[in-house]
């Protein structure tokens, strides 16, 4: 004898599924609402662009850091993806490379920080600097760039490659003139996503690049340490007692707007590009 | 002549690409080698057993003690708590998105869930420290708004997108014929989901759990900010409501201040090495499970 009929059970179960989706999604909306509400009240022209005690140096520092990161990681990541999708034959080597990529993506961010400290800061004598931080972050986003670029390359129809090869083009000519241009939009989207990831990371740059100050100039070279938004927020929230509450919330809002803004840009771009393709 | 230089150029470019393909392997090996190099000197002062099972982490007392047990258990508490929350919620969410939700809602839900992963961990920590922690301390009558369970709660939300997207891929890979035969035999949609679809997607769901585990145990900034950072051994269920200190938080909090090549420096690298080995194991197992099942991508 069953306690509930199959139909009743289904109703209950579906209600539970709806509820769990709500439990996951409502906090997201809540977080955004709270951040907007509390952050906006602390936001002012002076806080954003003030010559002293403004967030501008940290915003510029973040932009410099992620730009240099992308500059280092993009060629490596795209080349690795080209190898995997265009040149490699399935076998134990490729299997090993894929396993390495999965593991690289899973290394805890603070462990990247340790590695950056041992290799870039100490062994290469970069010191605690923009360059050391960018190199560390480049490693962190590399697996993301490889997998998104590979996905983009995979979307290019096989027929295009065959047509090019059939006309007598070499494999590299095919890759460069046919495959890469067609995969470029997808590759760029992946790159922007990884920039947004790098912009929000704190742990890898704790001991490789970041320092805290409210009145600091911009770095003069890649060997200077830098101010970045996530680290600024971390220190304000945990270590500096006399920062007004409203300034903290405003800093958090600026960070979220920067990171989610870049992210949203990538998503919109992807949707646009997907719409414009026909194969 | 011209043709020959072109050939040479092409050869060079293709060599470079081949080398780039091996980079991922090279970096994993390099990371392991450097962690090992800077961790090894700590074993001169302490035995492995002493380090792993030592009950006291007192790096600045004299003599310094580097027992990692409180840190390992701290990480374990926070991680297990996070999984208890994120696995059922994430799986239910994945089932909802792929099997039950109306198409329009699905298109809205997916990016919202992905948004959870895009929010920087320092922002989760900030919210936990300034808002959610004090709320919960008030509601649960706790003496302090920084405790293990708060870390678990926040980590759960950070791990949910991973769990959802990997399980969803697995569920979508279940052949439609299986669903249709079940429905044709008169099973309800729910019976089909719970008895046919979820079991068929089992290996993908296991992989999702392992990847979620890997994410949670490696998370740093949020735990550093909200779990109170007390290197004590948590006891029983009450331990969830008391401050703990994880392996990641210990590295993040202490590495900035230690002297280069001091015993403390090497001990922190040993903690990092242990973290690396744990995540390496979970990721490798997850990858193997997925590959054996065939098809589903781990991301």
Interface residues (C-beta under 8 A of the other chain):
Chain A: X6 X7 X9 X10 X13 X14 X16 X17 X18 X20 X21 X23 X24 X25 X27 X28 X29 X31 X34 X35 X76 X79 X80 X82 X83 X84 X87 X88 X96 X97 X98 X99 X100 X101 X102 X103 X104 X105 X106 X107 X108 X109 X110 X111 X112 X113 X114 X115 X117 X118 X119 X122 X139 X142 X143 X146 X147 X170 X171 X172 X173 X196 X199 X200 X201 X202 X203 X206 X207 X230 X231 X233 X234 X237 X238 X245 X248 X249 X252 X255 X256 X259 X260 X263 X267
Chain B: X10 X13 X14 X16 X17 X18 X20 X21 X22 X23 X24 X25 X27 X28 X30 X31 X34 X35 X37 X38 X88 X89 X90 X92 X93 X95 X96 X97 X100 X101 X109 X111 X112 X113 X115 X116 X118 X119 X120 X121 X122 X123 X125 X126 X127 X129 X130 X131 X157 X160 X164 X187 X188 X189 X190 X191 X193 X194 X211 X214 X215 X217 X218 X219 X220 X221 X225 X248 X251 X252 X255 X256 X260 X268 X269 X272 X275 X276 X279 X280 X282 X283 X284 X286 X287 X298 X299
